[in-house]
């Protein structure tokens, strides 16, 4: 892994970790309530598979978007690093 990739990963991790705690807390609260509803629905013979599938699709989308955001941050870091290297090289040739 290059320095730029490591830096991009660390920036993405830091930015995402800031929000992950709140997301995890909300997820835990949701699944606690969802589990209770699921059990009550099962007792009454109500099928909840469509809701479950929609929920997991939503969670998969969240994960995918976080991944895309991380990749975008990596790209920004790599481009900025390249710009800095080019600027340094130009400066050395001028001076």
Biopython code that builds the backbone (N, CA, C, O; Angstrom):
import numpy as np
from Bio.PDB.StructureBuilder import StructureBuilder

atoms = [
    (1, "UNK", "N", (0.857, -1.177, 0.000)),
    (1, "UNK", "CA", (0.000, 0.000, 0.000)),
    (1, "UNK", "C", (0.903, 1.240, 0.000)),
    (1, "UNK", "O", (1.845, 1.340, 0.787)),
    (2, "UNK", "N", (0.599, 2.161, -0.884)),
    (2, "UNK", "CA", (1.414, 3.372, -0.972)),
    (2, "UNK", "C", (1.116, 4.304, 0.196)),
    (2, "UNK", "O", (0.125, 4.139, 0.908)),
    (3, "UNK", "N", (1.985, 5.276, 0.375)),
    (3, "UNK", "CA", (1.774, 6.274, 1.421)),
    (3, "UNK", "C", (0.438, 6.975, 1.224)),
    (3, "UNK", "O", (-0.312, 7.185, 2.177)),
    (4, "UNK", "N", (0.146, 7.338, -0.034)),
    (4, "UNK", "CA", (-1.097, 8.047, -0.326)),
    (4, "UNK", "C", (-2.312, 7.193, 0.017)),
    (4, "UNK", "O", (-3.290, 7.692, 0.573)),
    (5, "UNK", "N", (-2.248, 5.901, -0.317)),
    (5, "UNK", "CA", (-3.355, 5.003, 0.002)),
    (5, "UNK", "C", (-3.531, 4.874, 1.514)),
    (5, "UNK", "O", (-4.653, 4.892, 2.019)),
    (6, "UNK", "N", (-2.415, 4.743, 2.230)),
    (6, "UNK", "CA", (-2.487, 4.663, 3.690)),
    (6, "UNK", "C", (-3.083, 5.936, 4.276)),
    (6, "UNK", "O", (-3.931, 5.888, 5.167)),
    (7, "UNK", "N", (-2.629, 7.071, 3.763)),
    (7, "UNK", "CA", (-3.145, 8.349, 4.245)),
    (7, "UNK", "C", (-4.632, 8.471, 3.946)),
    (7, "UNK", "O", (-5.411, 8.880, 4.806)),
    (8, "UNK", "N", (-5.025, 8.116, 2.726)),
    (8, "UNK", "CA", (-6.442, 8.156, 2.354)),
    (8, "UNK", "C", (-7.272, 7.248, 3.244)),
    (8, "UNK", "O", (-8.367, 7.613, 3.670)),
    (9, "UNK", "N", (-6.742, 6.059, 3.523)),
    (9, "UNK", "CA", (-7.445, 5.120, 4.390)),
    (9, "UNK", "C", (-7.611, 5.700, 5.789)),
    (9, "UNK", "O", (-8.689, 5.616, 6.378)),
    (10, "UNK", "N", (-6.546, 6.287, 6.317)),
    (10, "UNK", "CA", (-6.609, 6.857, 7.666)),
    (10, "UNK", "C", (-7.581, 8.034, 7.733)),
    (10, "UNK", "O", (-8.322, 8.172, 8.706)),
    (11, "UNK", "N", (-7.581, 8.881, 6.702)),
    (11, "UNK", "CA", (-8.520, 10.010, 6.664)),
    (11, "UNK", "C", (-9.950, 9.484, 6.616)),
    (11, "UNK", "O", (-10.812, 9.941, 7.368)),
    (12, "UNK", "N", (-10.198, 8.522, 5.730)),
    (12, "UNK", "CA", (-11.542, 7.945, 5.610)),
    (12, "UNK", "C", (-11.965, 7.301, 6.921)),
    (12, "UNK", "O", (-13.092, 7.493, 7.378)),
    (13, "UNK", "N", (-11.060, 6.535, 7.528)),
    (13, "UNK", "CA", (-11.373, 5.853, 8.789)),
    (13, "UNK", "C", (-11.731, 6.862, 9.870)),
    (13, "UNK", "O", (-12.710, 6.684, 10.595)),
    (14, "UNK", "N", (-10.944, 7.912, 9.974)),
    (14, "UNK", "CA", (-11.192, 8.934, 10.994)),
    (14, "UNK", "C", (-12.542, 9.604, 10.773)),
    (14, "UNK", "O", (-13.314, 9.797, 11.712)),
    (15, "UNK", "N", (-12.815, 9.953, 9.526)),
    (15, "UNK", "CA", (-14.085, 10.625, 9.227)),
    (15, "UNK", "C", (-15.269, 9.702, 9.481)),
    (15, "UNK", "O", (-16.282, 10.121, 10.041)),
    (16, "UNK", "N", (-15.140, 8.454, 9.069)),
    (16, "UNK", "CA", (-16.248, 7.519, 9.223)),
    (16, "UNK", "C", (-16.415, 7.087, 10.671)),
    (16, "UNK", "O", (-17.541, 6.914, 11.138)),
    (17, "UNK", "N", (-15.305, 6.910, 11.391)),
    (17, "UNK", "CA", (-15.393, 6.510, 12.792)),
    (17, "UNK", "C", (-16.132, 7.546, 13.623)),
    (17, "UNK", "O", (-16.782, 7.211, 14.613)),
    (18, "UNK", "N", (-16.030, 8.802, 13.219)),
    (18, "UNK", "CA", (-16.735, 9.868, 13.919)),
    (18, "UNK", "C", (-18.231, 9.586, 13.935)),
    (18, "UNK", "O", (-18.921, 9.895, 14.907)),
    (19, "UNK", "N", (-18.719, 9.002, 12.861)),
    (19, "UNK", "CA", (-20.158, 8.756, 12.738)),
    (19, "UNK", "C", (-20.544, 7.321, 13.080)),
    (19, "UNK", "O", (-21.705, 7.052, 13.389)),
    (20, "UNK", "N", (-19.591, 6.402, 13.027)),
    (20, "UNK", "CA", (-19.912, 4.997, 13.235)),
    (20, "UNK", "C", (-20.475, 4.701, 14.616)),
    (20, "UNK", "O", (-21.345, 3.840, 14.748)),
    (21, "UNK", "N", (-20.006, 5.387, 15.641)),
    (21, "UNK", "CA", (-20.524, 5.158, 16.989)),
    (21, "UNK", "C", (-22.010, 5.444, 17.070)),
    (21, "UNK", "O", (-22.773, 4.661, 17.633)),
    (22, "UNK", "N", (-22.414, 6.566, 16.506)),
    (22, "UNK", "CA", (-23.835, 6.921, 16.509)),
    (22, "UNK", "C", (-24.641, 5.953, 15.650)),
    (22, "UNK", "O", (-25.751, 5.565, 16.015)),
    (23, "UNK", "N", (-24.077, 5.566, 14.507)),
    (23, "UNK", "CA", (-24.773, 4.607, 13.644)),
    (23, "UNK", "C", (-24.942, 3.266, 14.350)),
    (23, "UNK", "O", (-26.002, 2.648, 14.259)),
    (24, "UNK", "N", (-23.912, 2.815, 15.048)),
    (24, "UNK", "CA", (-23.989, 1.539, 15.759)),
    (24, "UNK", "C", (-25.034, 1.605, 16.866)),
    (24, "UNK", "O", (-25.804, 0.663, 17.056)),
    (25, "UNK", "N", (-25.061, 2.708, 17.590)),
    (25, "UNK", "CA", (-26.045, 2.884, 18.662)),
    (25, "UNK", "C", (-27.466, 2.849, 18.090)),
    (25, "UNK", "O", (-28.344, 2.179, 18.633)),
    (26, "UNK", "N", (-27.684, 3.573, 16.994)),
    (26, "UNK", "CA", (-29.006, 3.596, 16.361)),
    (26, "UNK", "C", (-29.376, 2.212, 15.836)),
    (26, "UNK", "O", (-30.526, 1.787, 15.944)),
    (27, "UNK", "N", (-28.395, 1.513, 15.266)),
    (27, "UNK", "CA", (-28.639, 0.161, 14.749)),
    (27, "UNK", "C", (-29.047, -0.775, 15.884)),
    (27, "UNK", "O", (-30.008, -1.533, 15.752)),
    (28, "UNK", "N", (-28.318, -0.723, 16.998)),
    (28, "UNK", "CA", (-28.630, -1.585, 18.139)),
    (28, "UNK", "C", (-30.032, -1.311, 18.671)),
    (28, "UNK", "O", (-30.786, -2.240, 18.960)),
    (29, "UNK", "N", (-30.376, -0.037, 18.796)),
    (29, "UNK", "CA", (-31.713, 0.320, 19.274)),
    (29, "UNK", "C", (-32.779, -0.179, 18.307)),
    (29, "UNK", "O", (-33.804, -0.722, 18.718)),
    (30, "UNK", "N", (-32.523, 0.013, 17.017)),
    (30, "UNK", "CA", (-33.492, -0.424, 16.014)),
    (30, "UNK", "C", (-33.699, -1.931, 16.072)),
    (30, "UNK", "O", (-34.834, -2.409, 16.094)),
    (31, "UNK", "N", (-32.587, -2.683, 16.098)),
    (31, "UNK", "CA", (-32.712, -4.134, 16.069)),
    (31, "UNK", "C", (-33.350, -4.688, 17.337)),
    (31, "UNK", "O", (-33.976, -5.747, 17.302)),
    (32, "UNK", "N", (-33.203, -3.997, 18.435)),
    (32, "UNK", "CA", (-33.882, -4.426, 19.661)),
    (32, "UNK", "C", (-35.397, -4.336, 19.469)),
    (32, "UNK", "O", (-36.131, -5.280, 19.764)),
    (33, "UNK", "N", (-35.846, -3.198, 18.975)),
    (33, "UNK", "CA", (-37.279, -3.009, 18.724)),
    (33, "UNK", "C", (-37.742, -3.937, 17.603)),
    (33, "UNK", "O", (-38.805, -4.551, 17.699)),
    (34, "UNK", "N", (-36.943, -4.037, 16.542)),
    (34, "UNK", "CA", (-37.296, -4.893, 15.411)),
    (34, "UNK", "C", (-37.459, -6.341, 15.860)),
    (34, "UNK", "O", (-38.377, -7.032, 15.419)),
    (35, "UNK", "N", (-36.567, -6.800, 16.738)),
    (35, "UNK", "CA", (-36.654, -8.164, 17.250)),
    (35, "UNK", "C", (-37.952, -8.405, 18.007)),
    (35, "UNK", "O", (-38.574, -9.459, 17.868)),
    (36, "UNK", "N", (-38.356, -7.426, 18.805)),
    (36, "UNK", "CA", (-39.622, -7.552, 19.535)),
    (36, "UNK", "C", (-40.801, -7.622, 18.569)),
    (36, "UNK", "O", (-41.698, -8.450, 18.731)),
    (37, "UNK", "N", (-40.793, -6.753, 17.573)),
    (37, "UNK", "CA", (-41.876, -6.744, 16.585)),
    (37, "UNK", "C", (-41.888, -8.053, 15.804)),
    (37, "UNK", "O", (-42.950, -8.613, 15.530)),
    (38, "UNK", "N", (-40.712, -8.532, 15.450)),
    (38, "UNK", "CA", (-40.595, -9.783, 14.701)),
    (38, "UNK", "C", (-41.234, -10.934, 15.480)),
    (38, "UNK", "O", (-42.000, -11.723, 14.927)),
    (39, "UNK", "N", (-40.910, -11.018, 16.760)),
    (39, "UNK", "CA", (-41.462, -12.096, 17.587)),
    (39, "UNK", "C", (-42.981, -11.989, 17.704)),
    (39, "UNK", "O", (-43.681, -12.996, 17.610)),
    (40, "UNK", "N", (-43.491, -10.783, 17.906)),
    (40, "UNK", "CA", (-44.943, -10.593, 18.003)),
    (40, "UNK", "C", (-45.625, -10.945, 16.689)),
    (40, "UNK", "O", (-46.693, -11.557, 16.685)),
    (41, "UNK", "N", (-45.015, -10.563, 15.581)),
    (41, "UNK", "CA", (-45.588, -10.877, 14.268)),
    (41, "UNK", "C", (-45.589, -12.386, 14.043)),
    (41, "UNK", "O", (-46.552, -12.939, 13.512)),
    (42, "UNK", "N", (-44.506, -13.051, 14.448)),
    (42, "UNK", "CA", (-44.422, -14.505, 14.303)),
    (42, "UNK", "C", (-45.521, -15.194, 15.108)),
    (42, "UNK", "O", (-46.149, -16.144, 14.639)),
    (43, "UNK", "N", (-45.742, -14.700, 16.326)),
    (43, "UNK", "CA", (-46.779, -15.275, 17.184)),
    (43, "UNK", "C", (-48.153, -15.176, 16.535)),
    (43, "UNK", "O", (-48.990, -16.063, 16.702)),
    (44, "UNK", "N", (-48.382, -14.094, 15.796)),
    (44, "UNK", "CA", (-49.684, -13.868, 15.164)),
    (44, "UNK", "C", (-49.740, -14.410, 13.740)),
    (44, "UNK", "O", (-50.771, -14.302, 13.076)),
    (45, "UNK", "N", (-48.640, -14.992, 13.266)),
    (45, "UNK", "CA", (-48.624, -15.570, 11.924)),
    (45, "UNK", "C", (-48.423, -14.556, 10.806)),
    (45, "UNK", "O", (-48.704, -14.845, 9.643)),
    (46, "UNK", "N", (-47.938, -13.370, 11.154)),
    (46, "UNK", "CA", (-47.692, -12.334, 10.149)),
    (46, "UNK", "C", (-46.289, -12.544, 9.572)),
    (46, "UNK", "O", (-45.324, -12.717, 10.317)),
    (47, "UNK", "N", (-46.187, -12.527, 8.242)),
    (47, "UNK", "CA", (-44.890, -12.719, 7.584)),
    (47, "UNK", "C", (-44.202, -11.368, 7.417)),
    (47, "UNK", "O", (-44.799, -10.405, 6.935)),
    (48, "UNK", "N", (-42.936, -11.318, 7.824)),
    (48, "UNK", "CA", (-42.200, -10.055, 7.801)),
    (48, "UNK", "C", (-40.983, -10.117, 6.881)),
    (48, "UNK", "O", (-40.094, -9.270, 6.963)),
    (49, "UNK", "N", (-40.947, -11.111, 6.016)),
    (49, "UNK", "CA", (-39.758, -11.287, 5.182)),
    (49, "UNK", "C", (-39.489, -10.103, 4.261)),
    (49, "UNK", "O", (-38.330, -9.748, 4.046)),
    (50, "UNK", "N", (-40.531, -9.484, 3.713)),
    (50, "UNK", "CA", (-40.319, -8.337, 2.825)),
    (50, "UNK", "C", (-39.672, -7.184, 3.583)),
    (50, "UNK", "O", (-38.781, -6.514, 3.061)),
    (51, "UNK", "N", (-40.117, -6.957, 4.806)),
    (51, "UNK", "CA", (-39.537, -5.894, 5.622)),
    (51, "UNK", "C", (-38.082, -6.210, 5.951)),
    (51, "UNK", "O", (-37.216, -5.337, 5.893)),
    (52, "UNK", "N", (-37.830, -7.446, 6.292)),
    (52, "UNK", "CA", (-36.464, -7.850, 6.617)),
    (52, "UNK", "C", (-35.548, -7.670, 5.408)),
    (52, "UNK", "O", (-34.437, -7.157, 5.539)),
    (53, "UNK", "N", (-36.009, -8.086, 4.246)),
    (53, "UNK", "CA", (-35.201, -7.943, 3.034)),
    (53, "UNK", "C", (-34.924, -6.470, 2.735)),
    (53, "UNK", "O", (-33.802, -6.101, 2.388)),
    (54, "UNK", "N", (-35.947, -5.637, 2.870)),
    (54, "UNK", "CA", (-35.774, -4.201, 2.626)),
    (54, "UNK", "C", (-34.767, -3.612, 3.612)),
    (54, "UNK", "O", (-33.932, -2.790, 3.233)),
    (55, "UNK", "N", (-34.844, -4.028, 4.862)),
    (55, "UNK", "CA", (-33.912, -3.537, 5.872)),
    (55, "UNK", "C", (-32.475, -3.926, 5.532)),
    (55, "UNK", "O", (-31.574, -3.089, 5.588)),
    (56, "UNK", "N", (-32.262, -5.179, 5.183)),
    (56, "UNK", "CA", (-30.905, -5.614, 4.863)),
    (56, "UNK", "C", (-30.388, -4.957, 3.587)),
    (56, "UNK", "O", (-29.194, -4.679, 3.481)),
    (57, "UNK", "N", (-31.258, -4.707, 2.629)),
    (57, "UNK", "CA", (-30.847, -3.962, 1.432)),
    (57, "UNK", "C", (-30.400, -2.555, 1.815)),
    (57, "UNK", "O", (-29.408, -2.046, 1.292)),
    (58, "UNK", "N", (-31.129, -1.937, 2.721)),
    (58, "UNK", "CA", (-30.786, -0.600, 3.205)),
    (58, "UNK", "C", (-29.420, -0.612, 3.892)),
    (58, "UNK", "O", (-28.582, 0.253, 3.636)),
    (59, "UNK", "N", (-29.203, -1.585, 4.755)),
    (59, "UNK", "CA", (-27.921, -1.677, 5.461)),
    (59, "UNK", "C", (-26.770, -1.943, 4.493)),
    (59, "UNK", "O", (-25.684, -1.384, 4.647)),
    (60, "UNK", "N", (-27.008, -2.792, 3.500)),
    (60, "UNK", "CA", (-25.978, -3.043, 2.492)),
    (60, "UNK", "C", (-25.649, -1.772, 1.721)),
    (60, "UNK", "O", (-24.490, -1.521, 1.389)),
    (61, "UNK", "N", (-26.670, -0.975, 1.437)),
    (61, "UNK", "CA", (-26.458, 0.287, 0.727)),
    (61, "UNK", "C", (-25.616, 1.236, 1.570)),
    (61, "UNK", "O", (-24.723, 1.904, 1.049)),
    (62, "UNK", "N", (-25.898, 1.299, 2.870)),
    (62, "UNK", "CA", (-25.098, 2.150, 3.759)),
    (62, "UNK", "C", (-23.627, 1.727, 3.698)),
    (62, "UNK", "O", (-22.741, 2.569, 3.551)),
    (63, "UNK", "N", (-23.374, 0.430, 3.810)),
    (63, "UNK", "CA", (-21.995, -0.069, 3.765)),
    (63, "UNK", "C", (-21.331, 0.271, 2.433)),
    (63, "UNK", "O", (-20.176, 0.696, 2.396)),
    (64, "UNK", "N", (-22.068, 0.081, 1.345)),
    (64, "UNK", "CA", (-21.520, 0.361, 0.014)),
    (64, "UNK", "C", (-21.187, 1.840, -0.147)),
    (64, "UNK", "O", (-20.150, 2.189, -0.711)),
    (65, "UNK", "N", (-22.060, 2.701, 0.345)),
    (65, "UNK", "CA", (-21.820, 4.139, 0.225)),
    (65, "UNK", "C", (-20.635, 4.578, 1.085)),
    (65, "UNK", "O", (-19.876, 5.460, 0.682)),
    (66, "UNK", "N", (-20.467, 3.979, 2.254)),
    (66, "UNK", "CA", (-19.288, 4.269, 3.073)),
    (66, "UNK", "C", (-18.022, 3.859, 2.330)),
    (66, "UNK", "O", (-17.021, 4.576, 2.345)),
    (67, "UNK", "N", (-18.076, 2.702, 1.683)),
    (67, "UNK", "CA", (-16.920, 2.239, 0.911)),
    (67, "UNK", "C", (-16.608, 3.219, -0.217)),
    (67, "UNK", "O", (-15.452, 3.586, -0.428)),
    (68, "UNK", "N", (-17.646, 3.639, -0.938)),
    (68, "UNK", "CA", (-17.454, 4.598, -2.034)),
    (68, "UNK", "C", (-16.879, 5.912, -1.509)),
    (68, "UNK", "O", (-16.008, 6.507, -2.144)),
    (69, "UNK", "N", (-17.360, 6.360, -0.365)),
    (69, "UNK", "CA", (-16.844, 7.600, 0.229)),
    (69, "UNK", "C", (-15.366, 7.446, 0.564)),
    (69, "UNK", "O", (-14.572, 8.355, 0.323)),
    (70, "UNK", "N", (-15.004, 6.313, 1.111)),
    (70, "UNK", "CA", (-13.604, 6.050, 1.435)),
    (70, "UNK", "C", (-12.732, 6.047, 0.194)),
    (70, "UNK", "O", (-11.632, 6.598, 0.201)),
    (71, "UNK", "N", (-13.218, 5.429, -0.871)),
    (71, "UNK", "CA", (-12.469, 5.407, -2.134)),
    (71, "UNK", "C", (-12.327, 6.819, -2.699)),
    (71, "UNK", "O", (-11.272, 7.181, -3.221)),
    (72, "UNK", "N", (-13.389, 7.613, -2.593)),
    (72, "UNK", "CA", (-13.325, 8.992, -3.087)),
    (72, "UNK", "C", (-12.292, 9.794, -2.301)),
    (72, "UNK", "O", (-11.548, 10.588, -2.876)),
    (73, "UNK", "N", (-12.251, 9.586, -0.998)),
    (73, "UNK", "CA", (-11.262, 10.274, -0.159)),
    (73, "UNK", "C", (-9.853, 9.839, -0.559)),
    (73, "UNK", "O", (-8.948, 10.669, -0.649)),
    (74, "UNK", "N", (-9.665, 8.538, -0.801)),
    (74, "UNK", "CA", (-8.364, 8.054, -1.274)),
    (74, "UNK", "C", (-7.950, 8.780, -2.548)),
    (74, "UNK", "O", (-6.800, 9.192, -2.694)),
    (75, "UNK", "N", (-8.895, 8.931, -3.462)),
    (75, "UNK", "CA", (-8.610, 9.607, -4.726)),
    (75, "UNK", "C", (-8.199, 11.047, -4.524)),
    (75, "UNK", "O", (-7.263, 11.529, -5.163)),
    (76, "UNK", "N", (-8.898, 11.737, -3.636)),
    (76, "UNK", "CA", (-8.568, 13.138, -3.350)),
    (76, "UNK", "C", (-7.163, 13.237, -2.771)),
    (76, "UNK", "O", (-6.376, 14.087, -3.187)),
    (77, "UNK", "N", (-6.850, 12.380, -1.823)),
    (77, "UNK", "CA", (-5.522, 12.405, -1.199)),
    (77, "UNK", "C", (-4.439, 12.134, -2.241)),
    (77, "UNK", "O", (-3.418, 12.821, -2.267)),
    (78, "UNK", "N", (-4.655, 11.142, -3.095)),
    (78, "UNK", "CA", (-3.660, 10.821, -4.117)),
    (78, "UNK", "C", (-3.478, 11.976, -5.099)),
    (78, "UNK", "O", (-2.348, 12.294, -5.471)),
    (79, "UNK", "N", (-4.576, 12.609, -5.523)),
    (79, "UNK", "CA", (-4.477, 13.741, -6.454)),
    (79, "UNK", "C", (-3.741, 14.913, -5.817)),
    (79, "UNK", "O", (-2.893, 15.540, -6.452)),
    (80, "UNK", "N", (-4.067, 15.207, -4.564)),
    (80, "UNK", "CA", (-3.407, 16.323, -3.884)),
    (80, "UNK", "C", (-1.921, 16.039, -3.679)),
    (80, "UNK", "O", (-1.088, 16.934, -3.820)),
    (81, "UNK", "N", (-1.600, 14.807, -3.352)),
    (81, "UNK", "CA", (-0.197, 14.433, -3.188)),
    (81, "UNK", "C", (0.542, 14.589, -4.512)),
    (81, "UNK", "O", (1.658, 15.107, -4.548)),
    (82, "UNK", "N", (-0.079, 14.142, -5.590)),
    (82, "UNK", "CA", (0.534, 14.277, -6.910)),
    (82, "UNK", "C", (0.730, 15.748, -7.270)),
    (82, "UNK", "O", (1.779, 16.126, -7.793)),
    (83, "UNK", "N", (-0.279, 16.580, -6.990)),
    (83, "UNK", "CA", (-0.158, 18.017, -7.261)),
    (83, "UNK", "C", (1.024, 18.608, -6.495)),
    (83, "UNK", "O", (1.792, 19.399, -7.042)),
    (84, "UNK", "N", (1.166, 18.223, -5.236)),
    (84, "UNK", "CA", (2.275, 18.726, -4.418)),
    (84, "UNK", "C", (3.621, 18.276, -4.972)),
    (84, "UNK", "O", (4.573, 19.056, -5.006)),
    (85, "UNK", "N", (3.704, 17.028, -5.402)),
    (85, "UNK", "CA", (4.955, 16.514, -5.963)),
    (85, "UNK", "C", (5.306, 17.245, -7.258)),
    (85, "UNK", "O", (6.465, 17.591, -7.486)),
    (86, "UNK", "N", (4.309, 17.477, -8.100)),
    (86, "UNK", "CA", (4.539, 18.204, -9.353)),
    (86, "UNK", "C", (4.988, 19.627, -9.055)),
    (86, "UNK", "O", (5.916, 20.135, -9.685)),
    (87, "UNK", "N", (4.330, 20.272, -8.094)),
    (87, "UNK", "CA", (4.698, 21.645, -7.728)),
    (87, "UNK", "C", (6.131, 21.701, -7.203)),
    (87, "UNK", "O", (6.880, 22.618, -7.538)),
    (88, "UNK", "N", (6.512, 20.726, -6.384)),
    (88, "UNK", "CA", (7.885, 20.679, -5.859)),
    (88, "UNK", "C", (8.888, 20.485, -6.993)),
    (88, "UNK", "O", (9.940, 21.125, -7.021)),
    (89, "UNK", "N", (8.553, 19.598, -7.922)),
    (89, "UNK", "CA", (9.454, 19.332, -9.049)),
    (89, "UNK", "C", (9.622, 20.580, -9.908)),
    (89, "UNK", "O", (10.733, 20.898, -10.332)),
    (90, "UNK", "N", (8.528, 21.285, -10.164)),
    (90, "UNK", "CA", (8.597, 22.515, -10.956)),
    (90, "UNK", "C", (9.428, 23.569, -10.237)),
    (90, "UNK", "O", (10.222, 24.275, -10.858)),
    (91, "UNK", "N", (9.242, 23.669, -8.934)),
    (91, "UNK", "CA", (9.972, 24.659, -8.143)),
    (91, "UNK", "C", (11.477, 24.372, -8.186)),
    (91, "UNK", "O", (12.285, 25.294, -8.296)),
    (92, "UNK", "N", (11.841, 23.111, -8.100)),
    (92, "UNK", "CA", (13.258, 22.737, -8.137)),
    (92, "UNK", "C", (13.878, 23.079, -9.488)),
    (92, "UNK", "O", (15.037, 23.489, -9.550)),
    (93, "UNK", "N", (13.127, 22.918, -10.558)),
    (93, "UNK", "CA", (13.650, 23.210, -11.892)),
    (93, "UNK", "C", (13.786, 24.705, -12.116)),
    (93, "UNK", "O", (14.687, 25.154, -12.824)),
    (94, "UNK", "N", (12.885, 25.483, -11.508)),
    (94, "UNK", "CA", (12.906, 26.941, -11.667)),
    (94, "UNK", "C", (14.041, 27.543, -10.860)),
    (94, "UNK", "O", (14.723, 28.453, -11.333)),
    (95, "UNK", "N", (14.250, 27.052, -9.658)),
    (95, "UNK", "CA", (15.247, 27.633, -8.753)),
    (95, "UNK", "C", (16.607, 27.230, -9.108)),
    (95, "UNK", "O", (17.563, 27.633, -8.446)),
]
sb = StructureBuilder()
sb.init_structure("model")
sb.init_model(0)
sb.init_chain("A")
sb.init_seg("    ")
for serial, (resi, resn, name, xyz) in enumerate(atoms, 1):
    if name == "N":
        sb.init_residue(resn, " ", resi, " ")
    sb.init_atom(name, np.array(xyz, "f"), 0.0, 1.0, " ", f" {name:<3s}", serial, name[0])
structure = sb.get_structure()
